[in-house]
Amino acid sequence: MSDALAMLGLNFAALIAVVLILWGVAVRIRDVSFIDAFWAFGMVLLAWASVLQVGVGAPHGLLLLGLSTLWGLRLAIHLFRRWRAEGEDPRYQKILGGVMKQRGWSWPRSALVMVFLMQAPLLFLTCLPVQVGIWASAANTASAIGLIGWIGAAAALIGIAFESIGDAQLARFRADPANKGKVLDTGLWRYTRHPNYFGDTLTWWGLWLIAADLGPWVALASVAGPVFLTFTLTRWSGKALLEKGLHKTRPAYADYVRRTSGFIPWPPKTRG
């Protein structure tokens, strides 16, 4: 167990070092919005940092490394491209502007405390299934993947596909000027208002199942990751915050909410 704590400690220290470098970049360009892309890429870094320290071991480690890298690189590239195309995210403008006004902080201090140093430990927490799972895999080289592990791998792949398709459909919708102010309610968006968030959540519960296949203590040590991610995407900074803004900017969104599942894909309600 001390080896696991040492690995996690080094991972966290490296993550903070990278985050501080990125904060310096943000101060220089006066924009923190690229942190969303780093949220995904940072988990890839943690996965590889874990493997570099302890190796891969059992097949679980290869699954965790491969699937988390596939998920993270795909999402990081998508979010980075979106940031380059659309510019600063109004959400961060509002957050930082409010902190500067209420607390009298400078922009660099607000960005450091409210964005970078806040997101780093949450990123680390969410990635626990991959980090702990890789360590446990290296310590149990003879373990074969069981039913729970294969179910987790299938769930993760479905989640990655679901999120990728949802993001692609939304990107095409936004690229058409005729859709400005309209609500996307076709494709996966017909069955859930947030196919990208659902896919994200399914992916990380799948990764947790792969880790959990290595033993009950691995499951308990890492379950906080997917639990927190589910909470933040459904109740905190994901779905709740996004929908609050959409209700204000898209008049048709209220009707879309009435007939479409809020998270788990489900056939839409018929208009009565």
C-alpha positions as CSV (number, residue, x, y, z in Angstrom):
1,M,0.0,0.0,0.0
2,S,2.9,2.4,0.7
3,D,4.0,1.9,-2.9
4,A,0.6,2.9,-4.1
5,L,0.6,6.1,-1.9
6,A,4.1,6.9,-3.2
7,M,3.0,6.6,-6.8
8,L,-0.1,8.7,-6.2
9,G,1.9,11.3,-4.4
10,L,4.3,11.6,-7.2
11,N,1.5,11.8,-9.7
12,F,-0.2,14.6,-7.8
13,A,3.0,16.6,-7.5
14,A,3.7,16.3,-11.2
15,L,0.1,17.3,-11.9
16,I,0.4,20.4,-9.8
17,A,3.7,21.3,-11.6
18,V,2.1,21.0,-15.0
19,V,-1.0,23.0,-13.8
20,L,1.3,25.9,-12.6
21,I,3.0,26.0,-15.9
22,L,-0.4,26.2,-17.7
23,W,-1.5,28.9,-15.3
24,G,1.5,30.9,-16.4
25,V,0.4,30.4,-20.0
26,A,-3.1,31.5,-19.1
27,V,-1.8,34.7,-17.4
28,R,0.1,35.5,-20.6
29,I,-2.9,35.1,-22.9
30,R,-5.4,36.2,-20.3
31,D,-7.7,33.2,-21.0
32,V,-8.2,30.0,-18.9
33,S,-10.6,28.3,-21.2
34,F,-8.1,25.7,-22.5
35,I,-8.3,24.1,-19.0
36,D,-11.2,22.1,-20.3
37,A,-9.0,20.4,-22.8
38,F,-6.4,19.7,-20.2
39,W,-9.0,18.1,-17.9
40,A,-9.1,15.2,-20.4
41,F,-5.4,15.2,-21.3
42,G,-4.3,15.5,-17.7
43,M,-5.9,12.1,-17.0
44,V,-3.9,10.6,-19.9
45,L,-0.7,12.0,-18.3
46,L,-1.7,10.5,-14.9
47,A,-2.3,7.1,-16.6
48,W,1.1,7.1,-18.3
49,A,2.9,8.5,-15.2
50,S,1.5,5.5,-13.3
51,V,2.7,3.0,-15.9
52,L,6.2,4.6,-16.0
53,Q,6.5,4.1,-12.2
54,V,5.0,0.6,-11.7
55,G,4.7,-0.9,-15.1
56,V,1.5,-2.5,-16.6
57,G,1.4,-6.0,-15.0
58,A,-1.9,-7.8,-15.6
59,P,-4.0,-7.3,-18.7
60,H,-6.2,-4.9,-16.7
61,G,-3.4,-2.4,-16.8
62,L,-3.2,-2.4,-20.6
63,L,-7.0,-2.0,-20.8
64,L,-7.0,0.9,-18.4
65,L,-4.0,2.6,-20.1
66,G,-5.4,2.1,-23.6
67,L,-9.0,3.1,-23.0
68,S,-8.2,6.1,-20.8
69,T,-5.7,7.3,-23.5
70,L,-8.2,6.8,-26.3
71,W,-10.9,8.7,-24.3
72,G,-8.6,11.5,-23.1
73,L,-6.8,12.2,-26.4
74,R,-10.1,12.3,-28.4
75,L,-11.8,14.6,-25.9
76,A,-8.8,16.8,-25.4
77,I,-8.3,17.4,-29.1
78,H,-12.0,18.1,-29.5
79,L,-12.1,20.6,-26.7
80,F,-8.9,22.3,-27.8
81,R,-10.1,22.7,-31.3
82,R,-13.4,24.2,-30.0
83,W,-11.5,26.6,-27.8
84,R,-9.4,27.7,-30.8
85,A,-12.5,28.2,-32.9
86,E,-14.8,29.9,-30.4
87,G,-12.4,31.7,-28.1
88,E,-12.8,32.4,-24.4
89,D,-15.6,30.6,-22.7
90,P,-18.1,33.0,-21.2
91,R,-18.5,30.8,-18.2
92,Y,-15.0,31.5,-17.1
93,Q,-15.4,35.2,-17.8
94,K,-18.3,35.2,-15.5
95,I,-16.6,33.2,-12.7
96,L,-13.4,35.2,-12.7
97,G,-15.2,38.5,-13.1
98,G,-17.4,37.7,-10.1
99,V,-14.4,36.7,-7.9
100,M,-12.4,39.8,-8.9
101,K,-15.4,42.0,-8.0
102,Q,-16.4,40.3,-4.8
103,R,-13.0,39.6,-3.3
104,G,-10.9,42.3,-4.9
105,W,-8.4,39.7,-6.3
106,S,-6.3,40.3,-9.4
107,W,-7.0,38.3,-12.6
108,P,-3.9,36.0,-12.1
109,R,-4.8,35.2,-8.5
110,S,-8.4,34.5,-9.4
111,A,-7.4,32.2,-12.3
112,L,-4.9,30.3,-10.1
113,V,-7.2,29.7,-7.1
114,M,-10.6,29.4,-8.8
115,V,-9.6,27.5,-11.9
116,F,-6.2,25.8,-11.9
117,L,-5.8,24.9,-8.2
118,M,-9.4,23.9,-8.0
119,Q,-9.5,21.7,-11.0
120,A,-6.2,19.9,-10.4
121,P,-7.3,17.9,-7.3
122,L,-10.7,17.1,-8.9
123,L,-9.0,15.8,-12.0
124,F,-6.8,13.7,-9.8
125,L,-9.8,12.3,-7.9
126,T,-11.7,11.5,-11.1
127,C,-8.7,9.6,-12.4
128,L,-8.4,7.3,-9.3
129,P,-9.8,4.2,-11.1
130,V,-7.0,4.3,-13.7
131,Q,-4.2,5.2,-11.3
132,V,-5.1,2.7,-8.6
133,G,-6.1,0.1,-11.1
134,I,-2.7,0.3,-12.9
135,W,-0.9,0.0,-9.6
136,A,-3.0,-3.1,-8.6
137,S,-2.5,-4.6,-12.0
138,A,1.3,-4.3,-11.6
139,A,1.0,-5.9,-8.2
140,N,-1.1,-8.8,-9.6
141,T,0.6,-9.8,-12.8
142,A,-1.1,-13.2,-13.0
143,S,-4.7,-11.8,-12.8
144,A,-6.8,-12.6,-15.8
145,I,-9.7,-10.3,-16.8
146,G,-12.9,-11.5,-15.4
147,L,-16.6,-10.9,-16.3
148,I,-16.7,-7.6,-14.4
149,G,-13.6,-6.4,-16.2
150,W,-15.0,-7.2,-19.7
151,I,-18.3,-5.6,-18.8
152,G,-16.3,-2.5,-17.8
153,A,-14.3,-2.5,-21.0
154,A,-17.5,-2.8,-23.1
155,A,-19.1,0.1,-21.1
156,A,-16.1,2.3,-21.6
157,L,-16.0,1.7,-25.3
158,I,-19.7,2.4,-25.6
159,G,-19.3,5.5,-23.6
160,I,-16.4,6.8,-25.8
161,A,-18.4,6.1,-28.9
162,F,-21.5,7.7,-27.5
163,E,-19.7,10.8,-26.5
164,S,-17.8,11.1,-29.8
165,I,-20.9,10.7,-31.9
166,G,-22.8,13.3,-29.7
167,D,-19.9,15.8,-30.0
168,A,-19.7,15.3,-33.8
169,Q,-23.5,15.8,-34.2
170,L,-23.4,19.0,-32.1
171,A,-20.4,20.3,-34.0
172,R,-22.1,19.8,-37.4
173,F,-25.3,21.5,-36.0
174,R,-23.4,24.5,-34.8
175,A,-21.5,24.9,-38.0
176,D,-24.7,25.6,-39.9
177,P,-25.6,29.3,-39.6
178,A,-29.3,28.4,-40.2
179,N,-29.3,26.6,-36.8
180,K,-28.4,29.7,-34.8
181,G,-30.7,30.0,-31.8
182,K,-32.2,26.5,-32.5
183,V,-32.1,23.4,-30.4
184,L,-30.5,20.2,-31.6
185,D,-33.1,17.4,-31.1
186,T,-32.0,14.8,-33.6
187,G,-29.5,11.9,-33.5
188,L,-28.4,11.0,-30.0
189,W,-29.7,14.3,-28.9
190,R,-33.3,13.1,-29.5
191,Y,-32.8,10.5,-26.7
192,T,-30.9,12.5,-24.1
193,R,-30.2,16.2,-23.7
194,H,-26.6,15.4,-22.9
195,P,-25.2,12.5,-24.8
196,N,-21.6,13.8,-24.3
197,Y,-22.0,13.9,-20.5
198,F,-23.7,10.5,-20.5
199,G,-20.9,9.0,-22.6
200,D,-18.3,10.6,-20.3
201,T,-19.9,9.1,-17.2
202,L,-20.4,5.7,-18.8
203,T,-16.7,5.6,-19.8
204,W,-15.5,6.3,-16.3
205,W,-17.8,3.8,-14.6
206,G,-16.5,1.3,-17.2
207,L,-12.9,2.1,-16.2
208,W,-13.8,1.7,-12.6
209,L,-15.3,-1.8,-13.3
210,I,-12.0,-2.8,-14.9
211,A,-10.1,-1.7,-11.8
212,A,-12.8,-3.3,-9.5
213,D,-12.2,-6.6,-11.2
214,L,-8.8,-6.7,-9.5
215,G,-10.4,-6.8,-6.0
216,P,-12.8,-5.2,-3.6
217,W,-10.2,-3.0,-2.0
218,V,-9.4,-1.5,-5.5
219,A,-13.1,-0.9,-6.1
220,L,-13.4,0.9,-2.7
221,A,-10.2,2.9,-3.1
222,S,-11.2,4.3,-6.5
223,V,-15.0,4.6,-6.5
224,A,-14.9,8.2,-5.5
225,G,-13.7,9.0,-9.0
226,P,-16.8,8.0,-11.0
227,V,-19.1,9.1,-8.1
228,F,-17.7,12.6,-8.2
229,L,-17.8,12.8,-12.0
230,T,-21.4,11.7,-12.1
231,F,-22.2,14.3,-9.5
232,T,-20.4,17.2,-11.2
233,L,-21.9,16.4,-14.7
234,T,-25.5,16.0,-13.4
235,R,-25.7,18.3,-10.4
236,W,-22.9,20.8,-10.4
237,S,-20.9,22.3,-13.3
238,G,-22.1,20.2,-16.1
239,K,-25.8,19.7,-16.9
240,A,-27.2,22.1,-14.3
241,L,-25.0,25.1,-15.3
242,L,-25.3,24.5,-19.0
243,E,-29.1,24.2,-19.0
244,K,-29.5,27.4,-16.9
245,G,-27.9,29.3,-19.7
246,L,-29.8,27.5,-22.5
247,H,-33.1,28.3,-21.0
248,K,-32.2,32.0,-21.3
249,T,-30.8,32.0,-24.8
250,R,-33.1,29.4,-26.6
251,P,-36.8,29.8,-26.3
252,A,-37.5,26.3,-27.6
253,Y,-35.3,24.7,-25.0
254,A,-38.2,24.4,-22.4
255,D,-40.2,22.3,-24.8
256,Y,-37.1,20.2,-25.6
257,V,-36.6,19.6,-21.8
258,R,-40.2,18.5,-21.4
259,R,-40.0,15.7,-24.0
260,T,-36.3,14.6,-23.7
261,S,-34.5,12.6,-21.0
262,G,-32.2,14.8,-19.0
263,F,-29.3,12.3,-18.9
264,I,-29.9,8.5,-19.5
265,P,-30.9,7.9,-23.1
266,W,-34.6,7.2,-23.4
267,P,-37.3,7.5,-26.1
268,P,-38.7,11.0,-26.2
269,K,-42.1,11.7,-24.7
270,T,-44.9,12.3,-27.2
271,R,-46.5,15.7,-27.2
272,G,-49.9,15.5,-25.7
